[in-house]
Amino acid sequence: MGQHVIKMPDIGEGIVEVELVAWRVQVGDEIREDQILADVMTDKATVEIPSPVHGLVLALGGEAGEVMRVGSELIRIAVEGEQGKASASATPVAAPVPAPAPAAASIVAAVASSVKASAPVAPVVTLPASSAAAHRPQDLSAGDKPIASPSVRRRAWELGLELSQVRASGLGGRIMHADLDLAAVQPKVAAARPGRLVSTALAADETIKITGLRRKIAQKMQESKRRIPHFSYVEEVDVTELEALREQMNQRYGASRGKLTLLPLLIRAITLAVREFPQVNARLDDDAGLLTRYQAVHLGVATQTDAGLMVPVLREAQSLSLWETAAEVRRLAEVARSGRATRDELSGSTLTLTSLGALGGIVTTPVINHPEVAIVGVNRIVERPMMIKGQVVGRQMMNLSSSFDHRVVDGMVAAQFIQAIRALLECPALLFVD
């Protein structure tokens, strides 16, 4: 018997530390080769770490949300027929370690005896008194850490349940989904005072550690607001003719090419306006004092996901047709929301477009995606009465709320850029004049 230590791999591109997002295994689990052990995050891309061996999990090198350095111990695995893989200088895991499954007791006992003979390393596992005790529902004491998979922890958070208060029925005291179902239907009733009705107790205040994508978003927003002197410019646009054109195009080509939303038409207008105002399609390295203006428009499209805001990049947006743009935007949104977006798909944008769709409000003040120098925001379309040639008529109106880096983009240039977009959208035939 022996131990195999897996260290945090070098993911590349000069990264020296990554965040441990979630464990896919727990201490005591028997794992197979190529099974995913953990999810780690660098920037906004999540990477899965597979196991190169078959064995039994002895110790985990960190907790979800912890930032770990490349080369640090990620996980320790007991394996058969492999000696000398355990490092005698490895720091033991300090967190309480649950007992392994009874079926794996012989492997753990052999590993523990070999470790004791070779180096003064503290035992990392404790064998259960009996298999019956392992299966019996247990109430955790105040000092114990609840044992549950990431999916169970996530569901408990969604249900508003405190894992330490959930009765466990799984092997080794592990909390299962069925335990959450049982806890969720048990009402919490406050103690009644004389003369007062008994009411359902309020849920306890919750303190949530900011980890994973939410931490990356927070860092990115803070960096952007700290470094960039923002100013915003808002302009209203009459999109009545544009919406009529879009409806006609969908009637004629929707069945064969797919339906068009407003987004591809807006992206077309932005890429045409950038030709006239290249100042906005740029990135500023303020540490080096270098501004790079780009010929190609690599447009970041802000996308809301269950995990938080992500910005996949539409490459070479200026060279795509309306339907190519629509298809690529759909694909990028899908991979972002499913967590399958690659690092390349989430980096390298030169200008960003953000929209809240029907929730777009009247005015917004979007935050620039550092190190870019501009972001174009789209508000919702509303029908409003407008005066046209002395007559009050209903028109479909939409505001563009955009922000700019005032170190690079002057107010007049920003206004002219948005006005150029407005002119294209209000006379949509110009979108097709190259």
C-alpha positions as CSV (number, residue, x, y, z in Angstrom):
1,M,0.0,0.0,0.0
2,G,1.1,3.6,-0.5
3,Q,0.0,7.1,-0.9
4,H,-0.3,9.2,-4.0
5,V,-0.2,13.0,-3.5
6,I,-1.8,15.2,-6.3
7,K,-0.5,18.7,-6.3
8,M,-2.3,21.8,-7.7
9,P,-1.3,21.7,-11.4
10,D,0.2,24.5,-13.4
11,I,-2.7,25.6,-15.6
12,G,-0.4,27.8,-17.6
13,E,-0.1,31.5,-18.7
14,G,2.0,32.4,-15.6
15,I,-0.7,31.7,-13.1
16,V,0.7,31.1,-9.6
17,E,-2.5,30.6,-7.6
18,V,-6.0,29.4,-8.3
19,E,-9.2,29.3,-6.3
20,L,-10.6,25.9,-5.2
21,V,-14.3,26.2,-6.3
22,A,-15.8,22.8,-5.3
23,W,-14.8,19.3,-4.4
24,R,-16.3,16.5,-6.4
25,V,-15.1,13.8,-3.9
26,Q,-14.9,13.5,-0.1
27,V,-12.6,11.8,2.4
28,G,-13.4,8.1,2.3
29,D,-14.6,8.0,-1.3
30,E,-13.2,5.3,-3.6
31,I,-12.3,6.9,-6.8
32,R,-11.3,5.7,-10.3
33,E,-8.8,6.9,-12.8
34,D,-9.9,10.0,-14.7
35,Q,-12.7,10.7,-12.2
36,I,-13.0,14.5,-11.6
37,L,-11.8,15.4,-8.2
38,A,-12.3,19.1,-8.0
39,D,-13.1,22.3,-9.9
40,V,-10.7,25.2,-9.7
41,M,-11.0,28.7,-11.2
42,T,-8.6,31.1,-12.8
43,D,-9.9,34.4,-13.9
44,K,-13.4,33.4,-15.0
45,A,-12.6,30.0,-16.4
46,T,-13.3,26.9,-14.4
47,V,-11.0,23.9,-14.8
48,E,-11.7,20.3,-13.8
49,I,-8.9,18.3,-12.1
50,P,-9.0,14.6,-12.9
51,S,-7.4,11.8,-10.9
52,P,-4.5,9.9,-12.5
53,V,-4.9,6.9,-10.2
54,H,-7.5,4.6,-8.7
55,G,-7.7,4.5,-4.9
56,L,-9.2,5.9,-1.7
57,V,-9.4,9.6,-0.7
58,L,-7.4,10.1,2.5
59,A,-7.2,13.9,2.8
60,L,-8.2,17.0,1.1
61,G,-5.7,19.9,0.8
62,G,-8.2,22.8,1.2
63,E,-11.7,23.9,1.4
64,A,-14.0,25.3,-1.2
65,G,-13.3,29.0,-1.6
66,E,-9.7,28.8,-0.6
67,V,-7.0,30.2,-2.9
68,M,-4.2,27.7,-3.3
69,R,-0.8,28.1,-4.9
70,V,0.3,26.1,-7.8
71,G,2.3,23.1,-6.5
72,S,0.6,22.9,-3.2
73,E,-1.0,19.6,-2.0
74,L,-4.5,19.2,-3.5
75,I,-5.5,15.7,-2.4
76,R,-3.9,12.6,-0.9
77,I,-5.0,9.2,-2.2
78,A,-4.3,5.7,-0.9
79,V,-3.3,3.3,-3.7
80,E,-2.3,-0.3,-4.0
81,G,1.1,-1.4,-5.2
82,E,2.6,2.1,-5.2
83,Q,5.2,3.1,-2.6
84,G,7.0,6.3,-1.9
85,K,4.4,8.6,-3.4
86,A,3.6,10.3,0.0
87,S,5.7,13.2,1.0
88,A,6.9,13.0,4.6
89,S,7.0,16.8,4.8
90,A,3.5,17.3,3.6
91,T,1.4,19.3,6.0
92,P,-1.4,17.3,7.5
93,V,-5.0,18.5,6.8
94,A,-6.2,20.2,10.0
95,A,-9.9,20.0,9.3
96,P,-11.9,17.1,10.8
97,V,-11.8,14.1,8.5
98,P,-14.8,11.8,8.3
99,A,-14.5,8.0,8.6
100,P,-14.1,6.1,5.3
101,A,-16.5,3.4,4.1
102,P,-16.1,0.0,6.0
103,A,-15.3,-1.7,2.7
104,A,-12.1,0.4,2.5
105,A,-11.0,-0.2,6.1
106,S,-8.3,-2.6,5.1
107,I,-6.7,-0.2,2.7
108,V,-6.7,2.7,5.2
109,A,-5.3,0.5,8.0
110,A,-2.4,-0.6,5.8
111,V,-1.6,2.9,4.7
112,A,-1.8,4.2,8.3
113,S,0.6,1.6,9.5
114,S,3.1,2.2,6.7
115,V,3.0,6.0,7.3
116,K,3.6,5.5,11.0
117,A,6.6,3.3,10.3
118,S,8.1,5.8,7.8
119,A,7.4,9.3,9.1
120,P,5.8,10.9,12.1
121,V,2.7,12.0,10.3
122,A,-0.5,12.3,12.2
123,P,-3.2,9.8,11.1
124,V,-5.6,11.3,8.6
125,V,-8.6,9.0,9.1
126,T,-10.5,7.2,11.9
127,L,-12.2,3.9,11.4
128,P,-15.9,3.6,12.3
129,A,-16.9,1.5,15.4
130,S,-19.3,-0.5,13.3
131,S,-21.0,-0.4,10.0
132,A,-24.4,-0.1,11.8
133,A,-23.2,3.1,13.5
134,A,-22.1,4.5,10.1
135,H,-25.6,4.1,8.7
136,R,-27.5,5.3,11.7
137,P,-28.8,8.9,11.5
138,Q,-26.6,11.2,13.5
139,D,-26.9,14.6,15.0
140,L,-23.7,16.6,14.6
141,S,-22.3,18.2,17.7
142,A,-21.3,21.9,17.7
143,G,-17.7,21.3,16.9
144,D,-18.3,18.9,14.0
145,K,-18.2,20.0,10.4
146,P,-21.2,18.7,8.4
147,I,-20.3,16.2,5.7
148,A,-22.0,16.7,2.4
149,S,-21.3,16.9,-1.3
150,P,-21.1,20.2,-3.1
151,S,-24.5,19.6,-4.7
152,V,-26.1,18.9,-1.3
153,R,-24.5,22.0,0.1
154,R,-25.7,24.1,-2.8
155,R,-29.3,22.8,-2.5
156,A,-29.2,23.3,1.3
157,W,-28.3,27.0,0.7
158,E,-31.1,27.3,-1.8
159,L,-33.6,25.8,0.7
160,G,-32.3,28.1,3.5
161,L,-31.3,25.1,5.6
162,E,-28.3,25.1,8.0
163,L,-26.4,21.8,7.4
164,S,-25.4,21.6,11.1
165,Q,-29.1,21.3,12.0
166,V,-29.9,18.6,9.4
167,R,-30.0,15.0,10.6
168,A,-27.6,12.8,8.5
169,S,-28.5,9.3,7.3
170,G,-25.7,8.7,4.9
171,L,-22.6,6.5,5.2
172,G,-20.2,7.9,7.8
173,G,-22.6,10.6,8.8
174,R,-22.9,12.2,5.4
175,I,-26.0,14.4,4.7
176,M,-27.9,13.2,1.7
177,H,-30.5,14.9,-0.5
178,A,-33.2,12.8,1.2
179,D,-32.2,14.4,4.5
180,L,-32.7,17.8,3.0
181,D,-36.2,16.8,1.8
182,L,-37.1,15.7,5.3
183,A,-35.7,18.8,6.9
184,A,-37.4,21.1,4.4
185,V,-40.9,19.8,5.3
186,Q,-40.4,20.1,9.1
187,P,-41.8,23.5,10.2
188,K,-39.8,25.7,12.5
189,V,-42.2,27.1,15.1
190,A,-41.2,29.9,17.5
191,A,-42.0,29.5,21.2
192,A,-45.4,31.0,22.0
193,R,-45.7,33.8,24.6
194,P,-48.8,34.1,26.7
195,G,-51.4,36.0,24.8
196,R,-49.6,35.8,21.5
197,L,-50.1,33.6,18.5
198,V,-47.5,31.0,17.6
199,S,-45.9,32.1,14.3
200,T,-43.3,30.5,12.0
201,A,-39.8,31.5,13.2
202,L,-37.7,33.7,11.0
203,A,-34.7,32.0,9.3
204,A,-31.4,32.7,10.9
205,D,-29.2,35.4,9.5
206,E,-26.8,34.0,6.9
207,T,-23.2,34.8,6.4
208,I,-21.9,33.7,2.9
209,K,-18.3,33.5,2.0
210,I,-17.7,35.2,-1.4
211,T,-16.0,32.6,-3.6
212,G,-15.6,31.5,-7.1
213,L,-17.1,33.6,-9.9
214,R,-18.7,36.0,-7.5
215,R,-15.3,36.8,-6.0
216,K,-13.8,37.3,-9.5
217,I,-16.7,39.7,-10.4
218,A,-16.2,41.7,-7.2
219,Q,-12.4,42.0,-7.8
220,K,-13.0,43.0,-11.4
221,M,-15.6,45.7,-10.6
222,Q,-13.5,47.1,-7.7
223,E,-10.4,47.3,-10.0
224,S,-12.4,49.0,-12.7
225,K,-14.0,51.6,-10.5
226,R,-10.7,52.2,-8.7
227,R,-8.6,52.7,-11.8
228,I,-11.0,54.2,-14.3
229,P,-12.5,57.7,-14.1
230,H,-16.0,56.8,-15.5
231,F,-18.4,59.2,-17.2
232,S,-21.7,58.2,-18.6
233,Y,-23.7,59.5,-21.6
234,V,-27.3,58.7,-22.3
235,E,-29.1,59.1,-25.6
236,E,-32.6,58.1,-26.7
237,V,-33.1,56.3,-30.0
238,D,-36.2,55.9,-32.1
239,V,-36.2,52.2,-33.1
240,T,-39.6,52.1,-34.7
241,E,-38.2,51.6,-38.2
242,L,-35.6,49.2,-37.0
243,E,-38.2,47.0,-35.3
244,A,-40.4,47.0,-38.4
245,L,-37.4,45.9,-40.5
246,R,-36.5,43.2,-38.0
247,E,-40.1,41.9,-38.1
248,Q,-40.0,41.8,-41.9
249,M,-36.7,40.0,-42.0
250,N,-37.9,37.4,-39.5
251,Q,-41.0,36.8,-41.6
252,R,-39.0,36.3,-44.7
253,Y,-35.9,34.5,-43.5
254,G,-36.8,33.3,-40.0
255,A,-37.6,29.7,-41.0
256,S,-34.5,29.2,-43.0
257,R,-31.9,31.4,-41.2
258,G,-33.3,31.7,-37.7
259,K,-35.0,34.6,-35.9
260,L,-33.1,37.9,-35.3
261,T,-33.3,39.8,-32.0
262,L,-32.3,43.4,-31.7
263,L,-28.8,42.5,-30.6
264,P,-27.3,41.6,-34.0
265,L,-28.6,44.8,-35.5
266,L,-27.1,46.8,-32.6
267,I,-23.8,45.0,-32.9
268,R,-23.7,45.8,-36.6
269,A,-24.3,49.5,-35.8
270,I,-21.5,49.5,-33.2
271,T,-18.9,48.0,-35.5
272,L,-19.8,50.5,-38.3
273,A,-19.5,53.4,-35.8
274,V,-16.1,52.2,-34.5
275,R,-14.7,52.8,-38.0
276,E,-15.3,56.5,-37.5
277,F,-14.3,56.5,-33.8
278,P,-11.5,54.0,-33.2
279,Q,-10.7,55.7,-29.9
280,V,-13.4,53.6,-28.2
281,N,-12.2,50.3,-29.5
282,A,-9.1,50.2,-27.3
283,R,-7.4,48.9,-24.2
284,L,-5.3,51.0,-21.8
285,D,-2.4,49.6,-19.9
286,D,-2.2,52.3,-17.3
287,D,0.8,50.8,-15.5
288,A,2.9,51.0,-18.7
289,G,1.1,54.1,-20.0
290,L,0.3,52.4,-23.3
291,L,-3.0,52.7,-25.3
292,T,-3.7,50.0,-28.0
293,R,-6.3,50.8,-30.6
294,Y,-7.6,47.7,-32.4
295,Q,-8.6,47.3,-36.0
296,A,-10.8,44.3,-35.3
297,V,-13.8,44.6,-32.9
298,H,-13.7,41.8,-30.4
299,L,-17.0,42.6,-28.7
300,G,-17.6,41.4,-25.2
301,V,-21.3,40.6,-24.7
302,A,-22.2,40.7,-21.0
303,T,-24.2,37.6,-20.1
304,Q,-26.0,36.8,-16.9
305,T,-25.6,33.2,-15.6
306,D,-26.7,31.4,-12.5
307,A,-23.2,31.8,-11.1
308,G,-23.0,35.6,-11.9
309,L,-22.1,38.0,-14.7
310,M,-19.7,36.7,-17.5
311,V,-18.5,38.4,-20.6
312,P,-17.8,36.0,-23.5
313,V,-16.2,37.6,-26.5
314,L,-17.6,37.8,-30.0
315,R,-14.4,37.7,-32.1
316,E,-14.1,39.7,-35.3
317,A,-17.6,41.1,-34.9
318,Q,-17.1,43.5,-37.8
319,S,-16.7,40.6,-40.3
320,L,-19.9,38.7,-39.4
321,S,-23.3,38.8,-41.1
322,L,-26.4,39.4,-39.0
323,W,-27.2,35.7,-38.9
324,E,-23.7,34.7,-38.1
325,T,-23.6,37.2,-35.3
326,A,-26.9,35.9,-34.0
327,A,-25.7,32.3,-34.0
328,E,-22.4,33.1,-32.3
329,V,-24.0,35.2,-29.6
330,R,-26.4,32.3,-28.9
331,R,-23.5,29.9,-28.7
332,L,-21.4,32.0,-26.4
333,A,-24.4,32.6,-24.1
334,E,-25.0,28.9,-24.0
335,V,-21.4,27.9,-23.1
336,A,-21.2,30.7,-20.5
337,R,-24.4,29.7,-18.8
338,S,-23.5,26.0,-18.8
339,G,-20.0,26.7,-17.4
340,R,-18.3,25.3,-20.5
341,A,-16.8,28.6,-21.8
342,T,-13.0,28.4,-22.3
343,R,-10.5,30.9,-21.2
344,D,-10.1,32.2,-24.8
345,E,-13.8,32.7,-25.0
346,L,-13.8,34.9,-21.9
347,S,-10.8,37.1,-22.6
348,G,-9.4,39.6,-25.1
349,S,-12.4,41.8,-25.6
350,T,-11.8,45.4,-26.9
351,L,-15.3,46.9,-26.3
352,T,-18.3,45.6,-24.4
353,L,-22.0,45.6,-25.0
354,T,-24.4,45.1,-22.0
355,S,-28.1,44.8,-21.9
356,L,-30.7,43.8,-19.3
357,G,-33.3,43.1,-22.0
358,A,-36.9,43.7,-20.8
359,L,-35.5,44.7,-17.4
360,G,-33.2,47.4,-18.9
361,G,-34.8,50.3,-17.1
362,I,-34.8,53.8,-18.3
363,V,-31.1,54.7,-17.6
364,T,-28.2,52.7,-16.4
365,T,-24.5,53.6,-15.6
366,P,-22.6,50.5,-16.7
367,V,-19.1,49.7,-15.4
368,I,-16.3,49.6,-17.9
369,N,-14.7,46.2,-18.4
370,H,-11.1,47.0,-17.4
371,P,-8.8,47.5,-19.3
372,E,-11.2,48.6,-22.0
373,V,-12.1,52.2,-22.3
374,A,-15.8,52.1,-23.3
375,I,-19.0,50.1,-22.7
376,V,-22.3,50.5,-24.6
377,G,-25.5,49.8,-22.5
378,V,-28.9,49.1,-23.9
379,N,-32.2,49.9,-22.0
380,R,-35.6,48.4,-22.7
381,I,-37.8,49.5,-25.6
382,V,-41.0,51.4,-24.6
383,E,-43.7,52.9,-26.7
384,R,-44.0,56.6,-26.0
385,P,-45.9,59.5,-27.6
386,M,-43.6,61.7,-29.7
387,M,-44.1,64.9,-31.7
388,I,-43.4,64.4,-35.4
389,K,-44.2,67.2,-37.8
390,G,-46.6,68.7,-35.3
391,Q,-48.5,65.5,-34.7
392,V,-48.4,63.3,-31.6
393,V,-47.7,59.7,-32.7
394,G,-46.7,56.6,-30.8
395,R,-43.0,55.6,-31.4
396,Q,-40.9,52.8,-30.0
397,M,-38.1,54.4,-28.0
398,M,-34.9,53.0,-26.5
399,N,-32.1,54.6,-24.5
400,L,-28.4,53.9,-24.9
401,S,-26.6,54.3,-21.6
402,S,-22.9,54.1,-22.1
403,S,-19.8,54.7,-20.0
404,F,-16.3,55.9,-21.1
405,D,-12.8,56.2,-19.7
406,H,-12.4,60.0,-19.4
407,R,-8.6,59.6,-19.6
408,V,-8.8,58.4,-23.1
409,V,-12.2,59.3,-24.5
410,D,-13.3,63.0,-24.5
411,G,-16.9,63.9,-23.8
412,M,-17.4,65.2,-27.4
413,V,-16.0,62.0,-28.9
414,A,-18.2,59.8,-26.7
415,A,-21.3,61.8,-27.7
416,Q,-20.4,61.7,-31.4
417,F,-19.8,57.9,-31.2
418,I,-23.3,57.3,-29.6
419,Q,-24.9,59.7,-32.1
420,A,-23.3,57.7,-35.0
421,I,-24.9,54.5,-33.6
422,R,-28.2,56.4,-33.2
423,A,-28.2,57.5,-36.8
424,L,-27.6,54.0,-38.0
425,L,-30.4,52.5,-35.9
426,E,-32.9,55.2,-36.8
427,C,-32.3,54.8,-40.5
428,P,-31.6,51.0,-40.6
429,A,-31.0,51.0,-44.4
430,L,-27.6,52.5,-43.5
431,L,-26.6,49.3,-41.7
432,F,-26.3,47.6,-45.1
433,V,-24.3,50.4,-46.8
434,D,-20.6,49.3,-46.6
